[in-house]
């Protein structure tokens, strides 16, 4: 069984890969073998928004939304959004 730290590291990688922090996007686009969002929430005893906050990935609403986000190494990646 993975530790809570390992679960959060995996989740952070997946959220950055997917490009979205919504629970719906994560569950539908996660890689095979990754646990569902409800399992993560239950294991950590946190709501989905709280889990996302702990990962330090900046929350945004959809895959098309671009944001500044924090990678696992602490570097920031900026995607420009036409307004």
N, C-alpha and C positions, 0 to 999 in steps of 0.2 A: 504494500500500500504506500502511495506517495505521501510525503509530508505536505503540510499546508504551504510551505515555502515553494516546494516543487510544483504544486498545483498552480500557485500564483505565477510562477515563472512561465509555465506552459500556457496559461491563460494570456499573459502579457504578449507572448510571441504570437499567439493566435489572433488576438485583437489587432495587433499591428499588421499582421499578414492580411487579415480580412479588410481592415480599413474602416471598421465600425465598432462601436461599443454597445450597440443595442442588443438586448437579450435575444430578440427574434433573429437578427442577422447572425449572431454567434451560433445559435443552435442550428440554423439552416446551412451555414457555411463552414462550420468547424471541420477539421480533418477527422477522418475515420480513426477511431480509437480515443479521441478526446471525450471527456465526460460532458454531459449536458449541464447547462447553466444552473438548473435546479439542484443538481447534485453538488455543485460547487457551493451554492448558497447554503444548502443544508449542512455541508461539511464545515464551512467556516462560520456558520450561524450569523450570516449577514444577508442583507437584501442585495439585489443585483447592482443598484447604484453604489452601494457601499463597497462591494467587491471591486467594481471598476475603479473607484477612487483609490483603493489600496494598491492597485496595479500601477498607478501613476500615469496611465494612458489618459490623455485628455478626452473627455466624453464628447461625442457628437452624435447626431441623429441618424445618419444614413451613410451608406457606402459612398455616395456621390459627394458628401460633405468633406471638405479638406480642412485639416486643422494642423496646428503644431502639436506634435506628440512626442512623448518621451520613449526612447528605446531602452533596451535592457542595459546598455552601457552608459546611459545617462546623456546621450547626445540627442539633440533636438532635430527633428526632420520637419521642414516646412513645405507644405503644398499650397500653391496659390489658388485662390478661388476667384473666378471672375464675378464681379458684382453687377 
